[in-house]
């Protein structure tokens, strides 16, 4: 059975450079894997047997099985009755005698489409992440990879090479830090669209989970919204439960054919729906998982809004950066000086750097940036308007909110837009 899931192995490897957050991983990694596993399960007949097995005395078995699977089976609404089950009047929920075209029945056709819908939903959870990767443009990854192994340079004075692994010297690291400082100060841009694109991707995650919940409810004929609540409140001592109603294990099917004299003959068939044993577990789990993802997505969007409103706050920025991998020991004064010059996109970019770089490298970048900015802003807490005017009037110098370019490093001392 384990070989069935070997195709999912590539999706389980963790990302080395983080250009997103935990919420994105809940969508494009965890939910995607859950839906792929569900798709594999509902298409693996060797574990659950035939998806449908029907009983009809005069019709060949393979014909009636194929016919009832490709058409719709049904259950009788009035036979979803625990009292009738307990008294022995019926032997399965929804199964029993009924008057043709005179009483309501419930048709079931979703089981034909379950694997296609699950796989399509899995792909939908990849879309926001794909869009964000295109918008982000690989800036963070290229920058972080440019500093690969550079954290060891504090202990060496000459470049070392072991096979394909290269450890830069302290001089190389200093040069790269200087390049980053110049890029962020003069050419960084990380235009306002970079931060906006991140927010758009997070809103896309929220919209997608709402869309998937709605679509699943439509797919299950309006029975998905309340499925989890009914499962939690179910009395499992009864012979019939909510899962028997939504995912019946035994259904009825009518096969019509002409008799020898040309008259229409109706064959009443009983079908065992083995696939629904799996379906009921899958959709019950998905209800609770989708509810969790929805709450997390709402919290993520709320948090991003708070970040947008508060990123200029020294207290907020200090707390945010100290929660990252590299920002735990960053100098508060240097950080405040840099944050003062950042727009929201710049702030988020530095936050991603702090989540990927070592504290040694990140602190050097912040220190160098702070030194550069302090030449024009000796005391950012005072005379803000005057200081901003000095920067805008300085020849060849642009405000951090309006400069162009992207901090992408191809190699030592080289920069690309």
Buried (B, 14 or more C-beta within 10 A) or exposed (E): EEEBBEEEEEEEEEEEBBBBBEBBBBBBBBBBBBBBBBBBBBBEEEEBEEBBBBBBEEBEEEEBBEBBBEBBBBBBBBBBBEEBBEEEEBEBBBBBEBEEEEEEBBEBEBBBEBBEBBBBBBEBBBBBBEBBBEBBBBBBBBBBEBBEEBBBBEEEEEBEEEEEEEBBBBEBBBBBBBBBBBBBBBBBBBBBEBBBBBBBBBBBBBEBBBEBBEBBBEBBEEBBBEBBEBBEEEEEEEEBBBBBBBBBBBBBBBBEEEEEEEEEEEBEBBBBBBBBBBBBBBBBEBBEBBBEBBEBBEEBBEEBEEBBEEBBEBEBBBEBBBEBBBBEEBEEEBBBBBBBBBBBBBBBBBBBBBBBBBBBBBBBBBBBBBEBBBEBBEEBEEEEEEBBEBBEEEEEEBEBBEBEBBBBBEEEEEBEE
